[in-house]
Amino acid sequence: MNNGKNGIVGWLSGADGVIYASVMDFSSPDTSKGYIYALQSTTGSVLWHHDDTTTSPSGAVLANGIIYISEYSQDGMMWCMRCERKMVPCSGTTLWVRPCTIRLFLNGVTVYVGTADGSVYALRADSGAVEWHHSTA
């Protein structure tokens, strides 16, 4: 998935015959590049991919045709992407992006995220709107 270059798969997740994976690109001095792939589980063919030129995707949670992805960086971001297999062509459309996400957890309609500064946010899964925020500072 990294075109034969030096890289590592950061995470894998699967649903509905699709395997989702991130690749952290270590092939250049800029090791912050990362990519997200959706692969057909029976053949390994690429259904779609998302190139991120800012940092490496570090975690993902999959639910109801949506994938929530966090980045590995001090100034992390979180993406919410449509990943429905039934769409033609298969989708990798970004629905919303939110700054400062390091770790994430999905519980129903709320995404809980932790940040590098020790804060915790509860975000609406459908829009990324802040429901509440707790800071340790």
C-alpha positions in Angstrom: 0.0 0.0 0.0 3.0 2.3 0.3 4.2 1.5 -3.3 7.1 -0.6 -2.0 8.4 2.2 0.2 9.3 2.0 3.9 6.1 2.2 5.9 4.1 0.6 8.6 0.4 -0.2 9.0 -0.9 1.8 12.0 -4.3 0.1 12.5 -6.7 -2.2 10.8 -10.5 -2.4 11.1 -13.2 -4.2 9.1 -16.9 -4.3 8.3 -19.2 -5.4 5.4 -16.4 -7.1 3.4 -14.1 -4.1 3.6 -10.7 -3.8 5.4 -9.7 -0.3 6.5 -6.1 0.4 7.2 -3.7 3.3 7.8 -0.1 3.4 6.5 2.5 5.6 8.1 5.0 6.6 5.4 8.6 6.4 6.6 10.2 6.6 3.1 11.3 10.2 3.4 12.7 12.6 6.1 9.1 13.9 6.5 7.7 10.9 8.5 4.5 12.7 9.2 2.7 11.5 6.0 0.0 9.0 6.2 -2.7 7.3 4.1 -6.0 5.6 4.7 -7.1 2.7 2.5 -10.3 0.8 2.0 -9.6 -2.7 0.6 -11.9 -5.4 -0.6 -11.5 -8.2 2.0 -11.7 -11.1 -0.5 -9.2 -9.7 -3.1 -7.2 -6.9 -1.5 -8.1 -4.5 -4.3 -8.2 -0.8 -3.3 -11.8 0.5 -3.2 -10.7 4.0 -2.2 -7.9 5.8 -0.4 -7.3 9.1 1.4 -3.9 10.8 1.3 -3.1 12.9 4.3 0.0 15.1 3.9 0.0 16.5 7.4 0.4 13.5 9.8 -0.2 9.8 10.2 -3.6 8.4 11.1 -3.2 6.5 14.4 -6.6 5.1 15.4 -10.0 4.5 14.0 -13.5 3.5 15.1 -16.0 2.2 12.6 -19.8 2.4 13.1 -22.9 2.6 10.9 -21.0 3.2 7.6 -18.8 6.0 9.2 -15.2 5.8 10.2 -13.8 8.1 12.8 -10.1 8.6 12.4 -7.6 10.2 14.8 -4.1 11.5 13.8 -0.9 10.9 15.7 0.6 14.3 16.4 0.8 16.9 19.1 -1.7 19.1 17.1 -3.8 16.1 16.0 -7.0 16.1 13.9 -10.0 13.9 13.8 -11.8 13.0 10.6 -15.2 11.6 10.1 -15.5 9.8 6.7 -18.3 8.0 5.0 -17.2 4.4 4.3 -20.3 2.7 3.0 -19.5 -0.2 0.7 -23.0 0.0 -1.0 -22.2 3.4 -2.6 -21.0 3.3 -6.2 -18.2 4.2 -6.4 -17.3 3.3 -2.8 -17.0 6.4 -0.7 -14.1 7.9 1.3 -15.8 11.3 1.5 -14.8 13.5 4.5 -18.0 14.5 6.4 -16.3 16.7 9.0 -12.9 17.4 10.6 -12.1 18.5 14.1 -8.8 19.7 15.6 -6.8 18.3 18.6 -7.8 14.7 18.7 -5.3 12.1 19.9 -7.5 9.2 21.2 -11.1 8.4 20.5 -14.0 6.2 21.6 -17.5 5.9 20.1 -20.6 5.3 22.2 -23.8 5.5 20.2 -24.2 9.0 18.9 -21.3 10.5 20.8 -17.5 10.4 20.0 -15.3 10.9 23.1 -11.9 12.2 22.3 -8.7 12.9 24.3 -6.1 15.5 23.4 -2.4 15.9 24.0 -3.1 18.6 26.6 -5.2 16.2 28.8 -8.6 17.5 27.7 -11.6 15.3 27.0 -14.3 16.3 24.6 -17.7 14.7 23.9 -18.6 15.4 20.2 -21.8 14.7 18.3 -20.9 11.8 15.9 -23.0 13.2 13.1 -21.6 16.8 13.0 -18.6 17.0 15.3 -20.3 19.6 17.4 -19.0 19.9 21.0 -21.5 18.5 23.5 -19.1 19.1 26.5 -15.5 19.6 27.2 -13.4 18.9 30.4 -9.9 20.3 30.8 -7.4 19.4 33.4 -5.8 22.8 33.2 
